[in-house]
């Protein structure tokens, strides 16, 4: 952001921003309205006009006099101390202002080197930075430390909520920009390419089934359990995917934690697959026995093993798909569900049919 630093006007108590300098003066603050020039996914786009600006020489008594008038028009959370070139030097919290001696300069009670955000910072990065801060207002500076605006904490959390809510759509190829009011032509343009990709990946799963067509012809009962395995492993993968994406959004999945996340989801897939597999195996045994199939017990064991293996692979895939997309520089949420579905379908159907081919044909 460009600003004219050639002048350093004295600021009076009548300034609409509440800037007051006491014995000194501050440089012109760059126009906060320039926030519209920032990309929509940066902190700069959320900035409000900076208020409550003072020089360090201003006494507590003079600052209080200004605040009495300023708070009638604007809500002030902190006082921001800036130098002649509008660089942020510190901030004063209301508690310290209330308890200070009236003749003390603000520079003596200010918090030096306060936490700040950069106007050019991506929103997702800013969300990670403020995750443990929980301040009501964050000062925004440029690369030179010049105070260019303020961001209310609730705005960042609103953006975070929107980001998380958009993940469900992104996982199936719905763009984050699409809303209920989006024209149907634009929605069609957003969605259709991903459906074509989904069709292509579905052909991959279909090819696996076709490869084992001979086994299905001999053991027709297997066809009844293909959607059972695909559904259970798919849900397992979606659970892992949802948790991983949420962790990435909240900044909980750093590079040092990738191995732990993947191992956890694989273990959960293994445990859940074992328990669900026992139920599915019992179902296979009862169905095969009712049909007089002599291999009922073996079929039951095949279903159990296939369920355990497919759920374990699905858990791994649910964690790895967004992590791989992030490594490749792509949006981790973008159509990740499509890639996950392909992995789970191939794993579940492939395991069941290959085991059946190995032991029954």
C-alpha positions as CSV (number, residue, x, y, z in Angstrom):
1,X,0.0,0.0,0.0
2,X,1.3,3.4,-0.9
3,X,1.1,6.4,1.5
4,X,2.3,9.9,1.5
5,X,4.8,10.2,4.3
6,X,6.1,13.6,3.1
7,X,3.8,15.5,5.6
8,X,3.4,15.1,9.3
9,X,0.4,17.1,10.3
10,X,-0.5,17.7,13.9
11,X,-3.6,15.8,14.9
12,X,-6.2,17.4,17.1
13,X,-8.8,15.9,19.3
14,X,-11.4,16.7,16.6
15,X,-9.8,14.3,14.2
16,X,-12.5,11.7,13.3
17,X,-10.1,8.9,14.0
18,X,-9.5,10.1,17.5
19,X,-5.8,10.7,16.8
20,X,-4.2,12.9,19.3
21,X,-0.5,13.7,19.8
22,X,-0.2,16.0,22.8
23,X,3.2,17.6,22.2
24,X,4.2,15.9,19.0
25,X,2.7,14.9,15.7
26,X,2.1,11.8,13.7
27,X,2.4,11.1,10.0
28,X,-0.6,10.5,7.8
29,X,-2.1,7.0,8.1
30,X,-2.4,5.4,4.7
31,X,-6.1,5.3,3.6
32,X,-7.7,2.2,5.2
33,X,-10.1,2.1,2.2
34,X,-7.3,0.7,0.2
35,X,-8.2,-2.6,1.8
36,X,-10.4,-3.2,-1.2
37,X,-7.3,-3.5,-3.4
38,X,-6.2,-6.6,-1.4
39,X,-7.2,-10.1,-2.6
40,X,-10.3,-11.4,-0.9
41,X,-8.3,-14.2,0.9
42,X,-6.0,-11.8,2.7
43,X,-6.1,-9.9,6.0
44,X,-6.1,-6.6,4.3
45,X,-9.6,-7.2,2.9
46,X,-11.0,-7.4,6.4
47,X,-9.5,-4.2,7.7
48,X,-11.4,-1.4,9.5
49,X,-10.3,2.2,9.9
50,X,-7.6,2.6,12.6
51,X,-9.0,4.5,15.6
52,X,-7.5,5.6,18.9
53,X,-4.1,6.6,17.6
54,X,-1.8,8.6,19.9
55,X,1.9,9.6,20.1
56,X,4.0,8.3,23.0
57,X,4.4,11.8,24.5
58,X,0.6,12.2,25.1
59,X,-0.2,12.2,28.8
60,X,-2.8,9.9,30.3
61,X,-5.0,12.9,31.2
62,X,-5.0,14.3,27.6
63,X,-5.7,10.8,26.1
64,X,-8.7,10.4,28.5
65,X,-10.1,13.8,27.4
66,X,-9.9,12.7,23.8
67,X,-11.5,9.3,24.5
68,X,-14.5,10.9,26.3
69,X,-15.5,12.4,22.9
70,X,-14.2,9.6,20.7
71,X,-16.2,6.8,22.4
72,X,-19.4,8.7,21.7
73,X,-18.9,8.0,18.0
74,X,-16.8,4.9,17.8
75,X,-16.0,1.8,19.8
76,X,-12.4,1.9,21.1
77,X,-10.7,-1.2,22.5
78,X,-7.1,-0.2,22.6
79,X,-5.0,2.9,22.2
80,X,-2.4,2.6,19.5
81,X,0.9,4.4,19.9
82,X,2.5,5.4,16.6
83,X,5.6,7.5,15.7
84,X,5.8,10.5,13.3
85,X,5.9,8.0,10.3
86,X,2.8,6.1,11.5
87,X,4.9,3.1,12.6
88,X,3.3,1.1,15.4
89,X,5.3,1.4,18.6
90,X,2.9,-0.2,21.1
91,X,-0.6,-0.3,22.5
92,X,-2.3,0.7,25.7
93,X,-5.1,-1.4,27.3
94,X,-7.9,0.4,29.1
95,X,-7.1,-1.2,32.4
96,X,-3.6,0.3,32.4
97,X,-4.9,3.6,31.3
98,X,-7.4,3.7,34.2
99,X,-4.8,2.9,36.8
100,X,-2.0,5.1,35.5
101,X,-1.1,8.6,36.9
102,X,-2.7,11.4,34.9
103,X,0.6,13.0,34.0
104,X,2.3,9.8,32.8
105,X,3.1,9.7,29.1
106,X,1.5,6.8,27.2
107,X,4.9,5.5,26.3
108,X,5.5,4.5,29.9
109,X,2.4,2.3,30.2
110,X,2.1,0.9,26.6
111,X,2.8,-2.7,25.7
112,X,5.8,-2.7,23.4
113,X,6.0,-4.9,20.3
114,X,2.4,-6.0,20.4
115,X,1.1,-8.9,18.3
116,X,0.3,-7.7,14.8
117,X,-0.9,-9.1,11.5
118,X,0.4,-8.2,8.0
119,X,-2.1,-6.8,5.5
120,X,-0.8,-9.2,2.8
121,X,-1.1,-12.3,5.0
122,X,-3.4,-15.1,3.7
123,X,-6.5,-15.5,5.8
124,X,-5.8,-19.1,6.5
125,X,-2.3,-18.3,7.8
126,X,-3.7,-15.5,9.9
127,X,-6.3,-17.9,11.4
128,X,-3.4,-20.2,12.4
129,X,-1.5,-17.2,14.0
130,X,-4.4,-16.0,16.1
131,X,-5.7,-19.5,17.1
132,X,-4.4,-19.2,20.7
133,X,-4.5,-15.4,20.9
134,X,-8.3,-14.6,21.2
135,X,-7.8,-10.8,21.2
136,X,-10.8,-8.6,20.3
137,X,-8.9,-6.5,17.9
138,X,-5.6,-7.1,15.9
139,X,-3.6,-4.2,14.5
140,X,-2.6,-4.6,10.9
141,X,0.7,-3.3,9.6
142,X,2.5,-3.2,6.3
143,X,6.0,-4.5,5.7
144,X,7.5,-1.4,7.2
145,X,5.6,-1.6,10.4
146,X,3.2,1.2,9.5
147,X,-0.2,0.8,11.0
148,X,-2.7,0.5,8.1
149,X,-5.8,-0.8,9.8
150,X,-7.5,-2.9,12.4
151,X,-9.1,-6.3,12.1
152,X,-11.8,-7.3,14.6
153,X,-11.4,-10.8,16.0
154,X,-14.9,-11.8,15.2
155,X,-14.3,-11.2,11.5
156,X,-11.4,-13.7,11.5
157,X,-13.5,-16.3,13.2
158,X,-16.4,-15.7,10.8
159,X,-13.9,-16.2,7.9
160,X,-12.7,-19.4,9.6
161,X,-16.3,-20.7,10.0
162,X,-17.0,-20.0,6.4
163,X,-13.8,-21.8,5.4
164,X,-14.7,-24.9,7.4
165,X,-18.3,-24.9,6.2
166,X,-17.1,-24.7,2.6
167,X,-15.0,-27.8,3.0
168,X,-18.0,-30.1,2.7
169,X,-18.7,-28.7,-0.8
170,X,-15.1,-28.6,-1.8
171,X,-14.7,-32.3,-1.1
172,X,-17.2,-33.1,-3.8
173,X,-16.3,-30.5,-6.3
174,X,-18.5,-27.5,-5.3
175,X,-16.5,-24.3,-5.4
176,X,-16.3,-22.2,-2.3
177,X,-17.8,-19.2,-4.1
178,X,-21.0,-21.0,-4.9
179,X,-24.1,-20.1,-2.8
180,X,-27.8,-20.9,-2.9
181,X,-28.3,-17.7,-4.9
182,X,-25.6,-18.5,-7.5
183,X,-27.1,-18.6,-11.0
184,X,-27.7,-22.1,-12.3
185,X,-25.4,-21.6,-15.3
186,X,-22.5,-20.7,-13.1
187,X,-23.2,-23.6,-10.7
188,X,-23.3,-25.9,-13.7
189,X,-19.9,-24.6,-14.9
190,X,-18.5,-25.1,-11.4
191,X,-19.7,-28.6,-10.8
192,X,-19.8,-30.4,-14.1
193,X,-16.0,-30.8,-14.7
194,X,-15.7,-32.6,-11.3
195,X,-18.5,-34.9,-12.2
196,X,-16.7,-35.9,-15.4
197,X,-13.6,-36.6,-13.3
198,X,-15.8,-38.7,-10.9
199,X,-17.1,-40.7,-13.9
200,X,-13.6,-41.4,-15.0
201,X,-12.6,-42.6,-11.5
202,X,-15.8,-44.7,-11.3
203,X,-14.6,-46.5,-14.5
204,X,-11.5,-47.5,-12.6
205,X,-13.5,-49.1,-9.9
206,X,-15.7,-50.7,-12.6
207,X,-12.6,-52.1,-14.3
208,X,-11.7,-53.9,-11.0
209,X,-15.1,-55.6,-10.8
210,X,-14.9,-56.5,-14.5
211,X,-11.4,-58.1,-14.0
212,X,-12.9,-60.5,-11.5
213,X,-16.1,-61.1,-13.5
214,X,-15.4,-64.8,-13.6
215,X,-15.2,-65.1,-9.8
216,X,-18.5,-63.2,-9.5
217,X,-20.1,-65.6,-12.0
218,X,-19.0,-68.6,-9.9
219,X,-19.8,-67.1,-6.5
220,X,-22.8,-64.9,-7.1
221,X,-23.3,-64.2,-3.5
222,X,-20.2,-61.9,-3.5
223,X,-22.2,-59.3,-5.6
224,X,-24.4,-58.7,-2.6
225,X,-21.5,-57.7,-0.4
226,X,-19.6,-55.5,-2.8
227,X,-21.7,-52.4,-1.9
228,X,-21.5,-53.3,1.8
229,X,-17.7,-53.2,1.8
230,X,-17.6,-50.1,-0.4
231,X,-20.0,-48.2,1.8
232,X,-18.3,-49.1,5.1
233,X,-14.8,-48.4,3.9
234,X,-16.0,-45.2,2.2
235,X,-17.4,-43.9,5.5
236,X,-14.2,-44.8,7.3
237,X,-12.2,-42.8,4.8
238,X,-14.6,-39.8,4.9
239,X,-14.2,-39.7,8.7
240,X,-10.5,-39.6,8.4
241,X,-10.7,-37.0,5.6
242,X,-13.0,-34.7,7.6
243,X,-10.8,-34.8,10.7
244,X,-7.6,-34.3,8.7
245,X,-9.1,-31.3,6.8
246,X,-10.3,-29.8,10.0
247,X,-6.9,-30.2,11.6
248,X,-5.2,-28.6,8.6
249,X,-7.7,-25.7,8.7
250,X,-7.1,-25.1,12.4
251,X,-3.3,-25.5,12.1
252,X,-3.2,-28.7,14.1
253,X,-1.4,-30.7,11.3
254,X,2.1,-29.4,10.9
255,X,4.7,-31.2,9.0
256,X,6.1,-32.8,12.2
257,X,2.7,-34.3,13.0
258,X,1.9,-35.8,9.6
259,X,3.2,-39.3,10.5
260,X,1.3,-39.3,13.7
261,X,-1.9,-38.3,11.9
262,X,-1.5,-41.0,9.2
263,X,-0.7,-43.7,11.8
264,X,-3.7,-42.8,14.0
265,X,-6.1,-43.0,11.0
266,X,-4.7,-46.3,9.9
267,X,-5.1,-47.7,13.4
268,X,-8.6,-46.5,13.7
269,X,-9.4,-48.0,10.3
270,X,-8.0,-51.3,11.4
271,X,-9.9,-51.3,14.7
272,X,-13.2,-50.2,13.2
273,X,-12.7,-52.6,10.3
274,X,-12.3,-55.5,12.6
275,X,-15.5,-54.8,14.5
276,X,-17.6,-54.0,11.5
277,X,-16.0,-56.9,9.7
278,X,-17.2,-59.3,12.4
279,X,-20.8,-58.1,11.9
280,X,-20.5,-58.2,8.1
281,X,-18.9,-61.7,8.3
282,X,-21.8,-62.9,10.5
283,X,-24.2,-61.5,7.9
284,X,-22.4,-63.4,5.1
285,X,-22.4,-66.6,7.1
286,X,-26.1,-66.5,7.8
287,X,-26.9,-65.6,4.1
288,X,-24.6,-68.2,2.7
289,X,-25.9,-70.9,5.1
290,X,-29.5,-70.1,4.3
291,X,-28.7,-70.7,0.6
292,X,-26.9,-74.0,1.4
293,X,-23.5,-72.8,0.3
294,X,-20.9,-75.3,1.5
295,X,-18.3,-72.4,1.8
296,X,-20.3,-70.3,4.2
297,X,-17.6,-70.2,6.8
298,X,-14.8,-69.4,4.3
299,X,-16.9,-66.7,2.7
300,X,-17.5,-65.2,6.2
301,X,-13.7,-65.2,6.9
302,X,-13.0,-63.6,3.5
303,X,-15.5,-60.8,4.2
304,X,-13.9,-60.1,7.6
305,X,-10.4,-59.9,6.2
306,X,-11.5,-57.8,3.3
307,X,-13.3,-55.4,5.6
308,X,-10.3,-55.0,7.9
309,X,-8.0,-54.4,5.0
310,X,-10.2,-52.0,3.1
311,X,-11.1,-49.9,6.2
312,X,-7.4,-49.7,7.1
313,X,-6.5,-48.5,3.5
314,X,-9.5,-46.1,3.6
315,X,-8.3,-44.5,6.8
316,X,-4.8,-44.1,5.3
317,X,-6.3,-42.6,2.2
318,X,-8.5,-40.2,4.1
319,X,-5.5,-38.8,5.8
320,X,-3.1,-38.9,2.9
321,X,-5.3,-37.4,0.1
322,X,-5.4,-33.9,1.6
323,X,-1.8,-34.0,2.8
324,X,-0.6,-35.0,-0.7
325,X,-2.7,-32.3,-2.3
326,X,-1.2,-29.7,0.1
327,X,2.3,-30.9,-0.8
328,X,1.5,-30.5,-4.5
329,X,0.4,-26.9,-3.8
330,X,-3.3,-27.6,-4.4
331,X,-6.2,-26.9,-2.2
332,X,-6.4,-29.9,0.2
333,X,-10.2,-29.9,0.2
334,X,-10.7,-29.6,-3.6
335,X,-12.5,-32.7,-4.8
336,X,-10.7,-34.8,-2.3
337,X,-13.8,-36.9,-1.7
338,X,-13.7,-38.0,-5.4
339,X,-10.1,-39.3,-5.1
340,X,-10.9,-40.9,-1.8
341,X,-14.0,-42.7,-3.2
342,X,-11.9,-44.2,-6.0
343,X,-9.3,-45.4,-3.5
344,X,-11.8,-47.0,-1.1
345,X,-13.8,-48.6,-3.9
346,X,-10.8,-50.1,-5.5
347,X,-9.4,-51.3,-2.2
348,X,-12.7,-52.8,-0.9
349,X,-13.8,-54.5,-4.1
350,X,-10.3,-55.5,-5.1
351,X,-9.6,-57.2,-1.7
352,X,-12.9,-59.1,-1.5
353,X,-12.7,-60.4,-5.1
354,X,-9.1,-61.2,-5.0
355,X,-9.4,-63.2,-1.8
356,X,-12.4,-65.0,-3.2
357,X,-10.5,-65.8,-6.4
358,X,-7.6,-67.1,-4.4
359,X,-9.6,-69.4,-2.0
360,X,-12.8,-70.3,-3.9
361,X,-11.9,-70.7,-7.6
